[in-house]
Amino acid sequence: MIADLHCHSRLSDGSLGIDEIVFFARRSGLEFLALTDHDTMAGVTRAQVLGKRYGLGIIPGVEISSFDEESGKPVHVLCYLPAKPDRLEGLLHATLERRRAAGEEMLRRVMRFFPLTKEQAGKYFSNSQSIYRAQIMHALIDLGYDEKIYGPLYNELFGENGSCRVCFAYPEVEKVLSAVRDAQGLAVIAHPGERGIVPLCERLAREGKIQGLEVYHPRNSGAVREQLLRLCGTYGIVATGGTDFHGSYSPHPNPLGTCIAAPDAVARLLRLHKEFA
């Protein structure tokens, strides 16, 4: 099964709508696609309807933002196929509210330095469940202040010490994993190589708190992939994968279907889903 299990639409911080994503996923030769917008499942039903039209299997999902207090690092948890998604709503809504408040403050700060209006920036976040930095940058590009999303201006405004950056709190990873279990979903740690959280992944796998690892991801090095594959084999969990598609809002070109899951990943996830439900 050819499956891309990590994809973002305009409902979070992607540049394409769900209709476009599903259409081009099928055109790219994919058989399965997981819509995993940040902290929202608002687009899943629409994706499933379109998937049936185009002959593309849609795996319901969401990428949940979290934080590991022990390592001091952000952790993104991909939740697939939750049988009771309503049990995630409170957690997801709280994160979206904090992100929107931070986004609104970042926009206010940017507007002090540039002749940007909320209406102009709103063209890019009005359909989103929150406000993201890439959307604000897109509006600045319209006004001629840069030619790409991720460049010197982005770093100046929103980098680690950016003048307009606003941080906000994520829920603790154990709380997120508990919520995923309560929703009867399958927990997979996203892009473990990006922030050096392989040791955390091993602990969570050993404790039976996750059902998979995102082995195949554009930002996982070859060495990290080998580590993750060994962990998947040792603990009997699923090796998933995906492009982490954001369209033009990605710092690196990652077309749909260029990074896919292991051939048996979808079948194993569906089997686990039946066991969990």
C-alpha positions in Angstrom: 0.0 0.0 0.0 1.4 3.4 -1.1 0.7 5.7 1.8 1.7 9.2 2.8 0.7 9.5 6.5 1.6 13.1 7.3 -0.1 16.0 5.6 -1.3 19.5 6.5 -4.0 21.6 4.8 -5.0 25.2 4.9 -7.0 24.4 8.1 -3.7 24.5 9.9 -0.4 25.7 8.4 -0.5 24.2 4.9 -0.9 26.3 1.7 -3.4 24.1 -0.1 -7.1 23.3 0.6 -8.3 19.8 1.3 -9.9 19.5 -2.2 -6.5 20.2 -3.8 -4.6 17.9 -1.5 -6.8 14.9 -2.1 -6.9 15.4 -5.9 -3.1 15.7 -6.2 -2.5 12.9 -3.7 -4.3 10.6 -6.1 -2.6 12.1 -9.1 0.7 11.4 -7.4 -0.1 7.6 -7.2 -1.0 7.4 -3.6 -3.4 4.8 -2.4 -3.7 6.2 1.2 -3.3 9.6 2.7 -3.5 10.7 6.3 -4.7 14.3 7.0 -2.9 15.3 10.1 -3.5 19.0 10.6 -2.1 20.6 13.8 -4.4 20.1 16.8 -7.5 19.9 14.7 -9.5 17.2 12.9 -11.9 19.7 11.3 -11.0 18.6 7.8 -11.2 14.8 8.1 -14.8 14.4 7.1 -14.3 16.5 4.0 -11.2 14.5 3.1 -13.0 11.2 3.5 -15.8 12.3 1.2 -13.3 13.4 -1.5 -11.3 10.3 -1.0 -14.2 8.1 -1.9 -14.8 10.2 -5.0 -11.2 9.8 -6.2 -10.5 6.3 -5.0 -8.1 7.4 -2.2 -8.2 5.9 1.2 -8.2 8.5 4.0 -6.7 7.7 7.4 -8.2 10.1 10.0 -5.5 11.8 12.0 -4.2 14.8 13.9 -0.7 16.1 14.8 -0.9 17.0 18.5 1.6 19.5 19.9 3.2 18.5 23.2 6.2 19.0 25.5 8.5 16.6 27.3 9.5 18.2 30.6 12.3 15.8 31.3 14.2 16.6 28.1 12.8 20.1 27.7 11.9 19.4 24.1 8.8 19.7 22.0 7.2 16.4 20.9 4.7 16.0 18.1 2.3 13.1 18.5 0.5 11.8 15.4 -2.8 10.3 16.5 -4.4 8.0 13.9 -7.9 6.5 13.7 -9.3 7.6 17.0 -12.6 5.7 17.6 -13.8 8.4 20.0 -12.3 11.7 18.6 -14.6 13.8 20.8 -12.4 12.8 23.7 -9.6 14.8 22.2 -11.6 18.0 21.6 -10.9 19.7 25.0 -7.1 19.2 24.7 -7.0 20.3 21.0 -9.2 23.3 21.6 -7.1 24.6 24.4 -3.9 24.4 22.3 -5.6 26.1 19.4 -6.7 28.9 21.6 -3.2 29.5 23.0 -1.8 29.3 19.5 -4.3 31.8 18.2 -3.6 34.2 21.1 0.1 34.0 20.3 -0.5 34.4 16.6 -2.6 37.5 17.2 0.1 39.1 19.4 2.7 38.3 16.7 0.6 39.9 14.1 0.2 43.0 16.3 3.9 43.2 16.7 4.6 42.9 13.0 2.1 45.6 12.3 4.1 48.0 14.4 7.0 47.7 12.0 5.3 47.2 8.6 2.2 48.7 7.0 0.4 45.3 7.2 -3.2 45.1 8.1 -5.1 42.3 9.8 -7.4 42.1 6.8 -4.4 41.5 4.4 -2.9 38.8 6.7 -6.4 37.3 7.2 -6.5 36.3 3.6 -4.1 33.5 4.6 -5.4 32.5 8.1 -9.2 33.1 7.7 -9.7 29.4 6.8 -7.3 28.1 9.4 -8.2 27.0 12.9 -5.4 29.3 14.2 -2.8 31.8 13.1 0.7 30.7 12.0 3.9 32.5 11.3 4.0 31.3 7.7 0.7 33.0 7.0 1.9 36.3 8.3 5.0 36.0 6.2 2.9 35.3 3.1 1.1 38.6 3.7 4.5 40.4 4.0 5.6 38.8 0.7 2.5 40.3 -0.9 3.7 43.7 0.2 7.2 43.1 -1.3 9.2 42.7 1.9 10.6 39.3 1.0 10.4 36.7 -1.8 10.1 33.6 0.3 8.6 32.4 3.6 11.7 31.2 5.3 14.5 33.6 4.8 16.4 36.4 6.7 13.2 38.3 7.4 11.5 35.3 8.9 14.5 34.7 11.2 14.6 38.3 12.2 10.9 38.4 13.1 10.1 34.8 14.2 13.4 33.0 14.7 14.5 31.8 18.1 15.3 35.4 19.2 13.0 37.1 16.8 11.6 40.5 17.6 8.0 39.4 17.0 8.1 35.8 18.2 5.6 34.8 20.9 5.8 31.4 22.6 3.0 29.5 24.3 2.7 26.4 26.4 2.1 22.9 25.0 0.5 20.1 27.1 2.9 17.6 28.6 3.5 14.6 26.3 2.3 12.0 28.9 -1.0 13.9 29.1 -1.3 13.8 25.3 -0.6 10.1 25.1 -3.2 9.5 27.8 -5.8 11.5 25.8 -5.0 9.5 22.7 -5.5 6.2 24.5 -8.7 7.5 26.0 -9.9 8.4 22.4 -8.9 4.8 21.3 -6.4 6.3 18.8 -3.0 5.1 17.8 -0.1 7.2 18.9 3.0 7.7 16.7 5.9 10.1 17.4 6.4 12.4 14.5 9.9 13.2 13.0 11.9 12.0 16.0 15.2 12.9 14.4 14.4 16.6 14.1 14.8 17.4 17.8 16.9 14.5 19.0 14.2 12.7 20.9 15.1 9.1 19.9 15.9 8.2 23.6 12.4 9.4 24.6 10.9 7.3 21.8 12.7 4.2 23.1 11.3 4.8 26.6 7.7 5.3 25.3 8.0 2.2 23.1 9.3 0.1 26.0 6.5 1.3 28.2 3.9 0.5 25.5 2.7 4.1 25.3 3.1 4.4 21.5 2.1 2.2 18.6 4.5 3.5 16.0 7.4 5.8 15.0 7.6 8.1 12.0 10.6 6.4 10.5 10.4 7.8 7.0 10.4 11.6 7.1 12.3 14.2 5.1 14.1 15.4 8.3 15.2 12.0 9.6 18.8 11.2 8.6 19.7 7.8 7.4 21.3 7.0 10.7 18.2 8.0 12.6 16.0 5.9 10.3 18.2 2.9 11.1 17.8 3.6 14.9 14.1 3.9 14.6 13.7 0.8 12.5 15.6 -1.2 15.2 13.2 0.2 17.8 10.2 -0.7 15.8 11.5 -4.3 15.4 12.5 -4.6 19.1 9.1 -3.4 20.4 6.8 -4.6 17.6 5.5 -1.2 16.7 4.7 0.3 13.3 7.2 2.1 11.0 5.1 4.9 9.5 6.2 7.7 7.2 5.1 10.8 5.3 6.2 14.0 3.6 4.9 16.3 6.4 3.4 18.2 3.4 2.8 21.9 3.8 2.8 23.0 0.1 4.6 26.3 -0.3 4.7 26.8 3.4 7.5 24.2 3.8 11.1 25.4 4.1 12.1 22.5 1.8 10.4 21.1 -1.3 8.5 18.0 -0.2 5.8 17.0 -2.8 3.1 14.6 -1.8 4.2 11.0 -2.0 7.9 11.6 -2.0 8.3 10.1 1.5 6.0 7.2 2.3 5.3 4.7 5.0 6.5 1.1 5.1 4.4 -1.1 2.8 2.6 -2.8 5.7 2.1 0.3 7.8 -1.6 1.0 6.8 -2.6 -2.7 7.2 -1.0 -2.8 10.7 -2.6 0.5 11.7 -6.0 -0.7 10.6 -5.5 -4.0 12.4 -4.5 -2.2 15.6 -7.5 0.1 15.2 -9.9 -2.9 15.3 -8.2 -4.3 18.4 -8.4 -0.9 20.2 -12.0 -0.1 19.3 
